[in-house]
C-alpha cells in the first residue's frame, strides 16, 4: 500500500474541496481518505542521548502531540540495567515519555516509574536491550521554553 500524508491548517471554517489523483495517470483502484485530527507521525529523534546533560528548547517549530510540543532523543540501552532520565525547566512543567525503537511513536512504555518534584523523571529498566527513545515535552498544552535533560547511563561510569 502506498500512503500520502498532507498536514495543513485551514484559515477558518468553510467548504473545501480535495482533489485525489495518482502520480501514475493510468493507475486505478480503491483508496481511503481520512480528514480531521490525524494521529501524529513518529517523531524523528532530535539527537542521540549520551551519559550526562543536554539542553534543549521547546518551540512552535517542534512536533506537536495532543497540543504539546516535544523533542525526541534516542539512546541505546542494555537489558535489565536501570537508566534514570530527568527533565527540568523553569519555563513549563516537564513531562517525559519513553518509547521502544528509534522514534517517538504512539505507544509509550506506560509501566515506567515516575518521580521528580521540580520536573519529571523516569527510571527505566528495559526487559530487552536495544534502541529506545524519550520524548521531552510539557504536561500542559502549549508549554514552550528552555529545559535540561539528564541521562544517567550506568555503563558510562
Secondary structure, 3 states (H helix, E strand, C coil): CCCCCCCCCCCCCCCCCCCCCCCCCCCCCCCCCCCCCCCCCCEECCEECCCEEEEEEECCCCEEECCEEEEEEEEEECCCCEEEEEEECCCCCEEEEEEECCEECCCECCCCEEECCCEEEEEEECCCCEEEEEEEEECCCCCCEEEEEEEECHHHC
